[in-house]
Amino acid sequence: MWRLPCVSLALLLCVQGSLSQMNVCGQAPLNTRIVGGVDAFEGSWPWQVSLHSSNFGGHFCGGSLINSEWVLTAAHCLPGVSASVLLVYLGKRTQQGVNTYEISRNVISIIVHPSYNSQSSDNDIALLRLSSAVTFNDYIRPVCLAAQSSVFPSGTSSWITGWGDVQSGVSLPAPGILQETMVPVVANDQCNTLLGSGSVTTNMMCAGLIAGGKDTCQGDSGGPMVSKQCLVWVQSGITSWGYGCADPNAPGVYTRVSQYQSWITNNVGQNQPGFIIFNPSSTCQSVSTDSPASTTSPVSTTSTTSTTSRVSATSRTTATFRPPPNQSKPQSQTDHVYTATKQSHHTKHQRDPRHFCGQAPLNTRIVGGVNAPDGSWPWQVSLHTSGRHFCGGSLINNEWVLTAAHCLPGVSTSSLRVYLGRRTQEGVNTHEISRNVRTIIVHPSYDSNTNNNDIALLRLSSTVTFNDYIRPVCLAAQSSVFSSGTSSWITGWGDVQSGGSLPAPGILQETMVPVVDNVRCNALLGSGSVTSNMMCAGLTQGGKDTCQGDSGGPMVSRQCSVWVQSGITSWGYGCADPNSPGVYTRVSRYQSWITNRIGQNLPGYVTFNPPTSCSSASLTSTSCRGRCNEKYNSRFRCNCNTNCSINCCKDYRQRCASSLSQLNVCGQAPLNTRIVGGVNAPDGSWPWQVSLHSTLYGGHFCGGSLINNEWVLTAAHCLPDVSASSLRVYLGRRTQEGVNANEISRNVRTIIVHSAYDSITNDNDIALLRLSSTVTFNDYIRPVCLAAQSSVFSSGTSSWITGWGDVHAGESLPAPGILQETMVPVVDNVRCNALLGSGSVTSNMMCAGLTQGGKDTCQGDSGGPMVSRQCSVWVQSGITSWGYGCADPNAPGVYTRVSRYQSWITNRIGQNLPGYVTFNPPTSCSSASLTSTSCVGRCNEKYNSRFRCNCNTNCSINCCKDYRQRCAM
């Protein structure tokens, strides 16, 4: 895809000695994931096509199949291209190697929109007629097209796909697997504000994250942007243009397909594509279509709105609840609907795309979940009746299960079977056990009309023995507070989309959603529908939610070292629809009821209320069993593993549960190790990352970054009472255990701690280590570029943090200790001080993290780098320093601001200086921010298209229309 790439990369070469480092710093040849995509599963996007041309030597643009013989793409892909040089590949997943389901067709006709404007990219749309019709199967199918009256509100979840560059100027690495990612729609008025007034016309639409990090790029041009409505995918946009790739405040721009229904209809003639009126407020009782050339009489149905329980009935149909009194979701009018039943007869033509479009049988991840590793959620239970899963539940002690009342109408104890330790609904579950049920207790005030008091208890036929795979969850105590944005995990075996069952083998799904406060939720779902006995969670843009079959299952949040159940999956409108959070029974309202029913052997109740700052009001002195680590305000690992007093405020580390029997075990998931939100980093992704070891700590205790061939940057707080002789620095390392083929190590001969470092406030938390001998650079060991003194890291700037630290407060990274990575946005200092305490974040610091928590550095990550991408290089903005807890809501991590220390680093190192880069990405293309320059490398093409050309020689780059990338001098 193409896109206006990077910003002005002002490389400061004025400091003597910096040239050599500028040639190599910040480059990670093995890191190829910046645009934020992941590999798409085979058959996930069966309408995706790859356009090849002898002019370009291979893939150069994408497209989408819209019926059996026509492909939709972008006009800007086809200047000077004749039909005879084109080859269209369908059913392709990889650009190299074998694609079992692939077919190809020549092109007999190219139709470019007559009003296409190559300067403004208006009307950037074209059609290709294939040389012969294709036969549909699970891997090759047409997409539905957005009809002319479609509405895509701001925040609508949209999926973009393609084989384009994975960052500005860097091709997708072999074997070239199709990439996918989800981005929200950005309203045109906001997009014009960001990209330049008038640049985004009514024939265009925008999508992307304000923080950047996910986007299309060069080579993706012409490919589809799609959104799910009920059971079908609808193409809203065609990848067209943009500034850079995945830059902050620079959404991608797409041709708005709904503007071109008449043009497409007139040019395609017979065998019309399927046009769908997309409107997230419509219900899934019917699919609203728009087809002026219909040859099939539509079936007229009247759609009414109903709330949806999260039960999966044995017939696989959707069970419904009546809406709460005097309110309902906005109702759709009588629609013309084409039934999507399979045709049993054959005709000489393919099935009518209007009956068939937008279905991807092999794409099963719309509710936003992923497979949960075995043992991740050891309290999750599966309720069966008549041999089939129908609801979830949670184990709360060794003989009681908590679930939803609406799961149990007309269900007898004799018909129930409870499965524990289960991961898959099919096949073998090594750690699984099952129990019958001897007692069902439904809340006496449960109201099936309003879903109020939707809670029930099941007593098992016999007790269970706890292990790593079967454990009880802690329950939220009555005074618990779950603030808006609190990170909450939902799990279950329910539908992966409205009406679409979890595919075989039925692996437990998990996803994280933020809490939505009741006031906001009532405004979205209907005043009064969400009572004080309920709570809501979900994304405004949709895309993650529970669904039918998840009912009764737990919603949990992490506090310190335990998981606390906040909610029981209850009801909602649709599944993962925009502006429709899921609704959950608020567990904390039922502590007395549960206690009275169970009697002895009570569950573990935990008062959930994570502090937003450390004060005597929010963090009282307590004592805990386990490890306290160290003072709250540093992130290196110490070895306090015995009972320890935790005093507020400087020594605060974690709140621990009292010593009740269930509290010794509840809420602990020893096999769930992903709380800080990181994932394993591929080998060589971050070649400047170092691991500091000391005999004082018995192994890894802090991180650092290589800044030239003999100096490492780290945090001052890592080095109190540490001598150079006790240190060992590991470079090129990925795992803390086992063999690292590309690893080397060095001793340390000099430690330089900033003279103004303050261990109380953490101000000036920076230090340098001089290695015992120089290192040789390769793909696995390279220096990072450092942010120069005039760098600007605006709020929302995408920043990557890496390290081997704890995966949540108090729990070490599990073996084999693979380097973790995650992306967080910058939080401006004013906002950060408001969250963490006025004045605690100085001008020498910067913050980054998610408001809802869930991603952060932790103990053992101290001293490691925080980096951001500018053009083709990575720039270190921060050094991991301190924070309250790890990944808690409203508690961003705090980092030493590297740009404040350019002079200090320069003066200490002397010769062979690091590469300093002025980081300041422009939000728009103007002569002030992007001056004309010349570069060695590839210019590709004009900034406002996303196809790949092969300009690999010196090229003039003029601002603004021919801008592609700024290159280092």
N, C-alpha and C positions, 0 to 999 in steps of 0.2 A: 504494500500500500504505500501511498506516498503521502508525504506530509511535510509541512514546513518544519524542518528539523531544528537542530539545536540553536542555541542562542549565541550571542556573541561570547566567544570564549576568549576573554582577554587574558592572555598568558603573560604573567609578569616575568619578563626576561631581563629586567634592568639590574637585577642583583647578580653580581659576578659569580660565576660558577653554576648558575641554574640551568644552563642549556642542556647539559647531559641528562639531568633528571627529567627535563621536560620531554625528552624523546621517549621516555619509557614509563614515567609515573602515571598511575591511575588506570593503566590498561590491564584488563583481565580477559585474555583471549578465550578462556574457557567458561566465562559467565555470559550466558546468552538469553536471559529471561527478563529483560528490563521492561518490555512492553506489557508484561504481566500475564501472558498467556500460558496455558498448559496444553499438553498433548491431548488431542481429541480422540475419543475411543472410535474404533472402526464403526462406521455406519451412523455416527451421531448426527451428522448433518448431510443427509443423502442428496440434497439439492446442490451442494457445493461443487463447482466445477473449477478446473484449472485451465487457463488459456495459455497455449504455447505458440510460439512463432519462430520461424527460421530467422526472422529479423533480430530477435533477441536471444536466440540460442537456447530457449527453454521456457520455463514458466515466467510470465511477466505480469499477469493480472488474474483476478478471480472473476467469478460470475455465479449465477444461480439458474438452475433448471426450473422453468415455469410451466411447461407442459412437455409432451413427448418429443417435441422438435424445436423448441425455442429456448434460448438462453438470454437472460437479462444481465447487462454489465454497464460499465461507465463509458461515456463517449470519449473521455480523455485517454482511454487505453488504446484508441484506434486511429490516431492521426497517421495518415500515410500507410495504413495497414490494409492490404488486400485480402479478400476471402481466401485466396489460393495459398497464402502462407500460414493460415491459422489451423490449429488442431485443438479440439476441445476434449479434455479428459473428464470422465464422470466416474464416480465410485472410487476415486483415488484417495488414499490417505497419506502416502509418503511420496515425495518427489524422486526418491531413489529406491532401488530395490523392487521387489515384486509386490504388486497390489492385486490380490486374488479376485476382487470384484470389479476391477477396472475395465471400462470400455472407452473407446475414443470415436470421435466423429470429425469429419471435415466440416467446413462452413460453406454454404452456398449463397448466403446473402448477409450483408451487414447493413443495418439501418441505424444511422446516427440521428438523434433529434435535430430537426432543421434549425432550431433556435439555440443550439449549444453554443456557448460563448467561452472560448478557451482562456480569456483573460479573467473573467469573473467566476468561471466554472458553473454558471447558471445552466440549467437543463442538461446536466451531465449524465446522460442516459442513452443507452443504445441496445439494440436487439441483434442477436445472431441466430440465423436459421441453420439448423444442422442438416447435414447431407442426407441423413435418414433418421427415422424415428427410433427412439429407444424404448426398451421394455422395462417397466417399473418393477423393482424388487425392494427388499429391505435396505439396500445400499444405494439405490438410485431412485429417487422420488422427486416430484416437483414441490416447491414451496408455495404456500398461499401468498397472495399479494394484498397489501392494504388497500381497501376500497377508498373511494374519494372522500367519504365522510368520516374516515377514521380519525381517532383522537389518540395521541401519544403524550400524555401529561408529563410534566417534569418529574423525573424520578423513575419512570417506567423502566423496568429491567429489560435490557437488550443484550443479545449475544452477538458478538462479532467473531468472524472466523477467517482464516487465510494462511497462506504460506509466505507471507511477506517478512520483511526485516524484523528482527527481534529487538532492535534498537536502531536509532538513526545511523544508517551507513553500515550496519552489520547484518549480514544475511542469516537466515535460519540455518542452523548447523545440520550436518548430515545426521540421519537420513532424510531430513526435511519433512517432519511429521506435521500434519495439519494442526494449527493452533486455535484455541478458543479462549475467550474470556467474556465476562459480563460487565457491562457499563450501564449507568443510568442515563436516561434522556435528560438533556439540558434544554430548557426553554429557549426559543429563538431570541427573545429580548435580552436574556442574560448572556447568551452566546455572542450576540452582537456587541454587548458591552465589553466582553472579554477579548474578542477578535478584531473589533473595529466596526463602528456603526455602518450598517448597510452592507457589510460583506456577506452576511447570511441572509439570503432572500427567502421568500415564502416557499420556494421550490426546494429548500434545503432544510435539514434538521441536524441537531447536534447531540452528541453523547460523549460522556467521559467523566472521570473523577476530577473534581476541583484540585485535589491533591496530586493529580497525575498518577502515573504508574501503570495504567491500563489503556491501550489504544491500538488502533490499526497503524500500519506503517507502509513503507514502500514495498510494492509487490502484492499488497492486499487490495489495491484499487479494483473496483468493479464487483467485489465480493458483497455478500448480503449482510445486513444487520436485521436480526429477527427477534420477535417477542412472542411469548406463548400466550394464547387465549384459549382457555379450556383445554381441549385435546389437540389443538393444531398450532403450528408455528406460522406466524404471519411476518412477511418481509416488509419492514418499515422503511429501510434505507439501503442505499448503494454506497459503498465506501468511495469517497470523492477526494477530499482535500483536508488540510490542516497545517498548523504551525508545529514543526517538530513532530516527535512521536512520544506520546504519553507525558508531555511536559505539564507542569502545574498551570492551572488557569488557561489551558489551551485545549478545549474539547475537540474531538474529531468532528468533521462535517460530512454529512451524508446526503445524497439526493433523496428527496422525500417521495417515495414511490406512489403514495396516494394521490399525488398531483397529476399522475400520468395514466390513470385508468383508461381514459378515452383514447389517448395516443396509442397505448399498448393494444387495446381492443381493435382499433382501426387497422393497425399494422399486422397483427397476428391473424385476423380473419376468423376462420373456423377453429374449433378445438381450443376454445378460450381458456386462459388460466383461471384458477379459483380466486376470486376477489372476496375478501372478508372485511367486514366493517369492524375494525378494532376499537374497542372502548372498554377500558378496565372496569368501568362501573357496571357493565352488563353481566348477566349471570351465565352460568354454564348449563342452564337448562336447555339452551339452544345456541346455535352458532349463527349469527347474523351475517347474511351474505348480500352481495350486490352484484348482479350479473345481467346487464342489459341484453345480452345475446343468448339468454338461456334457452335451451331446447328441452329442459326438463321442468315439469310443473313443480313449483315449490310446495312444501307442506307447510301450511300456516299453523303456528302454535302460539299460544299465549304464555309468555314467561312470567312467572311470579317469583318473588324473592323469598328465600327461607334461610334461616341460619343453618349451619351444617355441623352436626356432631362429628366427632372424630372416630366413630365406630366403623369398622369394616364388616359389613354384613356378610353372611355366608354366601349370598348370591352375588357378591361383589358390587352390589348397587349401593348408592349413597343413602344412608339414613338421614332424615332431616328432622329438625326441631322447628316448631312454630317460632316466629320472631317474637321477641319480648313485646309486651303490650304497648300499643300506640306508637310503634316505630317499626321501621323496616329500612333495609338498604334501598336506595333509589331504584324503582322498578323500571325495567325496560318495557317498551311497548310491544305490541304484537309484531313478530318478525317473520320474514320469509325464511324458511329453513330447509336446507338440503340434508336429507338423512345420509349418514356416512356408512350405510351398511354395505357389506361386500356384495358384488354382483356375481350371481351364479352362472350367468350366461356369458358367452363370448361374442364380441363384435369384431369387425375388421379394424376398429380403432382401439386405442388404449382406453382405459377407464377415464371417464370425464374428470379432469383435474379438479373440478369444483366439488367432486365427491371425495377426492383422494388427497388433495394437496395438504402440505404442512404436517403430515404425519411422519414421525421418525421412530419406528418401533424399537430401535436400539438405543435411543437417547432417553435415559431414565433418571435424570438428576435435577429436575426442575425445582423441586421444593428446596433444593440447595444443600442437601445432605451429602455426606460421604460415608464410606464404609468405616465402621468403628472397629479398631483393633480389638482382638480377643481380650476380655477382662477389663476393658476401659470403664465400663459402667456396671460394676458387679451387683448393684441393687436392682437392675432392670429385670423385670419378669415378663413373661408372655402368657396371657390367659387364653386357654383353648376351650372350645366347646364343639362337640361333634367332630373332634379331631382336627380343628382348624383354629388358627390364631384369629382373634377378633378384637382384643384390647390389650393394652399394656398395664403395668403397675410397678410398684416399687417395694422392695423388702425393707421393713422398718425395724424389725428385730428378728429373732430366730424363729418366729412362728406367725407373724402378722404381715400382711401385704396391704398397701394403700392403693386405691384406684378410684375411678369415677363412678358415681351412682348411675349415670346414664348408660353405662356398660351392662347393667344388670337387670333390666326389666324382664320379668318372666323367666329369669335364669335360676335354676335350682343348684344347690351345692353338689348334688350327685352328678350333674352334667359338666362340672368344671374340673379342669386340670391346670395346674400352675407349673410352668417351666422356669427354672432358675439356672444361671450359668450358661445360658444359651446365646449363641451368636447368629446362627443361621437357621432359618425355618425349614430348610431341606438339608439332607446329608447328615453327617456325623458331627456332634458337638461333644468333644472329649470331656469337658468339665461340667456337663449338664446333669441336673437332677430334676425330679418332678415330685409334686405332692398333690393329693386331692384336697378338697376344701370341706371343712366341717361346719363353718359358720359364715354367713354373710350378714353384715350390718350396714344398712344404707341409712344415711342421715335422715332423721324423721321429718326434717323440714325441706327435704329436696323437692324442688319444683321443676317438673319436666317442661313446663312452658317457658320459664325464664332462665332455666339452668342454674338457679341460685342453690347454694349448698350441694353442689355436684361432687359429693365425696362419699366413699364407702370403704369398709374394711373387710378383709377376708382372713379368716383364721385357718392356717394350714392343718392338715391331718396329723402331722408330726413335725417336730422342730428340725431345723437344718443346722449343719456345722459350717462355720465361716471358714473361708479360704480366700486366696487372691481373686477368685472368680465369683464368689458368692459372699456378699457383705451387705450390711444395712446402710442406708443413707441416713444422714442427720436431717432432722425436721426443723424448719424455721420456727423459732419460739414466738410467742404472741407479740412481743415488742420489737420484732424485726422490722427493718426498713429496707426496701428495695427501691432505690432511687431510679428515676428515669435514666436510662442508659446503662444500667447494671448488666454486665455480660452474663448471659444465661444460656445453658446448654440444654437442648431438647433432643430426645432420642426415641426411636421406635421402629417398628416394622410396617408402618402404614404406607398408604399410597405415596408415590413419589411425584404425583401431580394429581389434580382433580380427576378422578376416574381412572387413573392409571396405576395398577398394582405394582408393588415392588417386584422387580424381575428375579428369577431364579439366580442363585440359590437362596435369596431372601436374607441378605446380610443386614444386621442391625445398622441403622443409619443414625448419624449425629450431625448437628449443626449448631452454631452459636447465633443467638439473636439478642438484641438489647431490650430491656424493659421499657415499656411505654406507659407513662403515668395515666392514672384513671381519668383525669380530666380530659387529656388529649384523646384517650381511647373512646370515651363517650362522644366526643365531638366527631370522631371518625365513624363510629359504628351506630350512633343513635343515642340521644340523651336518655340516661337512665338504664340503658341495657347492660352496662357494666356496673355491678353493685360493689359495695365495699368488701364483699366476700370473694371478689374476683380480682385478677390482675391481667395485664396485657403485655405481650412481647412480640416484636417483629420489626422488620425494616420498612421504612416509609415507602421505599421503591419496590417492596415485595421481593420475591425470589427465595426466601427462606421461611419455612413454617412447618407446623405439624399438619397432618391430613388424616383422612379416614383410616382407621386401624391403629392410630397412635393414641387414641383416647385412653385416659386412665394412666398414661405414662408420666414420668416425672420431668419437671423443669428444675434444673439445679444451678447453683452458683457457687463459686469457690470463695471461701474465707479462710485465710491462713492455710493450714494443711488439710482442711476438711471440705467436703462438698455438702451443701445445705439445700434441701428441697424446698423451693419457694412455691411451686405450683403443680397442679395436676392438669394434664391436657383435657380441655373441656369442649369448647365450641369455637366457631369462627365463620366468617363469610368466605366461601371458597377456600383455596389453599395457596398461600404465598402471593395473594393478589396485592397490588399497590394499595396503600392507605387502608389496609384491612388486617390489623394485627391479630394474632391468635389470642384467644381468651382462656385463662387458666384459673382453676380454683385456688384461692389464696390460702395456702396451708397454715400460715401463722394464725389465722382466725379460728383454727380448730384444735388448738393444743388441749384445751380443757375437754372437749368432746372425745378426742382420741385417748387421752389419759383415763377418762372415766370408763371407756369401753374396754380398754385393754387391761386395766388394773395393774398387776405386777409386771415386772420385766419391761419397764417403759422404754420407748425409743429415746434416742439422744436428741434433746432439743438444744439448738444453738441460736443465740440472739444474733441475727445477721444485721450488721450496721457498720460497713467499712468506713473508717474515718477519712475525711478529705484532707485533714491536716492533723498534726500531732499536738494536741492540747490536753490539759488535764480534764477538760470536759468530755473529750471523746475517747481518750485512752487512759484508763485508770491503771495503776500499778497492779500487776498480776504475777503469777508464777506458773511456769509451764513445764511439762515433761517433754523432753526432746531437745532440739538444738535451737539456741537463740541466735546463732551466728555472730552478729556484731552490732554495732550501733546502727540505727535505722538509716543513717545518712551516708553509708558507704556500701560498695557493692563487691568487695573482695570477700573471699571465703576464709573464715576462721574455723576453729575446731572445737567450739563449745558444744559438747554433746551430752552434757549432764544437766540436771535440774539447774535452772538459772533464774535469777530475779530479773524481771523486765520492768524498768522504771520509766515513767513518762517524764521527759519526752525524749531525751537524747539516746536512751538505750532501748527504745521501742523496736521490736522486730516483729512479733506476732502475738495475736490474741489466741489463747488456748482454751479448750473446753474444760469444764470441771471434771472431777474424777469419777462421775457416775459410770456404771459398767458399760452401757451402750456408747457412752462418749469416748471410751477407750478405743472403740473400733469403728463407730459409725462415720460415714462420709469419706472413708479412706479408700482410694483406688490405686493400689501399688503399681498397677500396670498401665495407668493413664499418666502420661508424662509430657503432655503437650500444652500445658496451661499458659505459658508465657506467649504461646502463639507462634513459635518458630517451627521450621521444618529443616530436615537434613540438607546441608549445603553440598552440592556436587563438588567433587575433587577439583581444586584449582579455581573455584569461583571467586575467592577472595584471597589473592596471592600475597597480600601484604599482612594478613592476619598472623600474629605470633601468639604463642602460648608461653607464659612465664611460669617456671617451676622453681621451687625452693626447697632445700632440705628442711627449712623451718616449718613448712606446711605439708611436706610429704608428697608433693606432686603439683599439679596445676593449681594456681591460686588467682591469677589475673591474666588479662589479655594485653595486647599492644599492637602497634602497627609499624611496619618497616617503612622508613621515609627516605632512605638512600641505602647504599650498600654496606653501611656499618652503624647506622643509628636507628633506634627504636623509640617511638613515642608511646607513653603510657600515663597512668594517673599517679599523682604524688601519694595518694592515700594507700596505694598498694605497697609502699616501700618503707613504712615505719620500722626502724630497727632491723632492716634487711641490709646485709652487706653484699657487695659485689661478688665475693667469693662463694656465696651460698646460692647464687642465681644461675639458672640455665635457660636459654632462650631457644625455643623450637620454631622452625620456619618450614613452610610447605607441609604442615601437619593437617590432617583431617580428623583423625580419631585419636582419642586419648589412650585407647587400648589397641593392641594388635599392631600390625605392620603398616607403616606409611611409606610407600615406595618412593615418594618425592621429598621426604623429610631430610633436613639437616639441622644441626644444633650448634650453638656457640655459647661460650662463657661470656661473662660481662666484666669489662675492666673499669668502667666508670659509671657512676650513678649521679645524675644532676637533678635535684629536686628544686622546683621554683622557690626562690628565697622568700617570697611573700605567701607561700601556701599556708592556709589557715585550717587546721584540722577540725575546728569547731564549726565553721561556716562552709567549709569546702571550697572557699574562694581560691583561685589560682591552683586548681587541682591538676597539675601537669608535671611531668618529669621526662627526662631523656636517659636512655641507656646506650652506652657505646659498646659494641660487640668486640670480642677478643680478636676477631679477624673479619675481613670483608667477605661478603657473599657474592656469588655469581647469579645474575638474574636468569630466569627461565619462565616458562608458562605457569609454574607453580609458586615461584618466589619472585615477587616484583614489589617495587615501592608504590605507595599511594601518593597522589598529589595532595597538597595541603591548601586549605582555603586561605587566600591572601587577605590582607587586613581590610580591604574595602569590600569584601564579599557580603552578599545579602542573601539570607535564607528566610524567605517569606513564610508566613503561616501557611501550612498545608504542603510545604515542599516535601516530596517523597524522599525518605531517608531509610537506608538499610543499616540494620544493627546485626552484629554477629558475635558469637562467643560460645564457650563451653560451660557457661554458668548454669545455675539451678534452673529447672524448667518450671518451677513455681517456688514460692517462698518456703524455704526449708527442705526442699527435695532436690537432690542432685540429679544431674543428667544421667540417664541410665546407660549401662554398657551397650555398645563399646565406646560411648562418648563421642558421637559424631558432631562436628561443628554445626551449630544452628544458625539460621538466618531468618529475619522477618523484616517487613517494611512498615514504618510508622511515619505519620506526618509531623512536621514541625509545628509546635505550639508557640505562639509569640510570647515574649517575656511578660507582657502586661497580663495576659490571660493566665499564664503559669503562676505568676505571683498571687493572683486572685485565688487560684486553686490551692497552692501549697503554703501560702502565708506571705503577707506583704514583706518585701525586702529579702526574702530567702533566696531568690534567684537574682543574682547580680548581673551586671553587664558582661562579666567574664564567663557567663553560663548561657546555655540555651536548653530548650525543652523539646521533647517529642513524645508522642503517644496518642492513643485513641481515647476519646472522652469516655467511651463505654468500657475501656480497659480491654484486657485480653491479649495484648502484645506489648512486650517490654523487655528490657534487660533485667538481670537479677544477680544475686551473689555469684561471683566467679567470672562475671563478664567485665568487671571493673577494668579500666585501662584500655579496653578494646575500642575500635573505631566505629563512628557513625559516619556513613558516606552517602553522597548524592551524585547522580550522574549529570554531567554537563557535556553535551556532544559526545565525543568518543572517549571521554576520560571520567574516572571516578575521583571525586574530591572529598577529602575528609573534613567534615564540618565540626565534629565533636568527639570527645573522649568520654566513655562511660564513667560517670562519677557517682551520683547518688539518687535517692528517691524514697518515697514512702511505699513500703511493700513492693510487690512486683506485679505489674499489669493490673493494678486495682483501678476501678473507675475513678475519674476525676483526679488522677494522680500521675501525670506524665513523668517519664524519666528525665533526669537532669544531666546535662553533659557539659564538659568544659568546652567553651567556644574557641576553637583552634585559631580562627582568624585574628584573635586578640593577641596572639603570641608569635607573630611572624618575626618581629625584631628580636625577641628573646631567643627563639630557636636559632635564628641566623647568627646571633652573637655567640651562642654556645658551640655551635657546630663549626663555624669558620668556613673552611673550604668544602667543596663537594656538597653544595646546598641542595635541599629538597626542591621539588618542583612546586612553585606556588601558583595557584590559579584563582583569578577573581571570579567567584561564582555569583552570577546575577542574571538568571534567565529572563528574557523579555516576555511580557504578556501579549505583545502584539508586534507586528513587523513594521517598524518605522525607521527612518533614516537615523534617528537618534540612537536606536538600539542595535541596528544592524547596518553597519556601514559597508560599502562595497569593498571587496577584497579579492584575493586570488589564492587558490589552494592547489596543492598536489593531492590527488585522490579522486574520488568520484563525486561529480556534482549531481548525477542522476538527471533531474529534470526540474521544471519549474516547481516552486514551492507548493503550488496548489493542486498537485495531482499525486497519486500514490502508486503509479506503476513503475516498474524497474527498467531503467535504460542502462547502457553500458559505457557511459562517459568515464573513462579511467585515466585520462590524461589531464594535463594542466587545463584548467577551465576558469573562465571569468565568471564570478558570481556577483551579479548586480542586485542591489536591493531595490524593489522588493520582489518583483515577479519571478526572477530567475534564481532566487535564493534557495539553496538546498542545505548546505551545511558550512559552518565556519571551521576551518582547519588550523591546526597549530602551525606557527611559523617554524 
